[in-house]
Amino acid sequence: IVEEGSRGVVLRFGSYNRISEPGPHLRLPSPIEKVEIVDVDRIRTEEIGFRTSGRNLGRAIASQRQGMLDNESLMLTGDENIVDVNLDVQWNVKDAKDFLFNVRDERGENTVKVSAESAIRDIIGESDYTFAIEGNGRAKITNETQELLREILDRYQIGVQVTSIQIKQID
C-alpha cells in the first residue's frame, strides 16, 4: 500500500521497473520485486547561514557550530565586499525515480544545500554591495538564485524542484 503523498518505486531484481501511485498494489515476492517508498508531497527546508533547531548545544559545540555557519553565510560581492547572507530553500521531490537513483546522500538535503550555496554565491559574486543589501536588489537576487538553482538541479537530474527561496538576512 502506497500512502497518499508518496510514490512507490518498484524494483525488479534490483532494477527500476515502474512507479506505483497512491493506493493498494500487487507485487511479486521479495527476492523478485522490492518497493522503495518516496515521500513526494513533503516540503523540505534547507537553511543556509543559520539553524533554527531547538537543540540545546553546549558552548563549545555552539561556537564550533557558529564557525561552520560563517563558512556558509559569508560571501564576496562583485565589488569585493563581504556580505553575510542567511536564506531558506524549500524543495520537494518531483520525480521519485530520479530522486531514488541519482541522489547520493540518503535524503537529498546535502545535494540541495550545496547547490543552493553555489547558486547564491554565484549571484552575490556578480552583484555589488549596495545592490545586494537594498530591497529591490534582494528581490532580484532571490529570483535569480532560484532560477539558477533550478537549472543546476535539473542538470543533475536528481528529481527535486525548488518551491521557494527566502532571504532572511543580508548584512
Summary of the structure (lengths in Angstrom):
residues: 171
radius of gyration: 19.5
end to end distance: 49.2
largest distance: 62.4
contacts: 472
relative contact order: 0.17
helix: 39%
strand: 31%
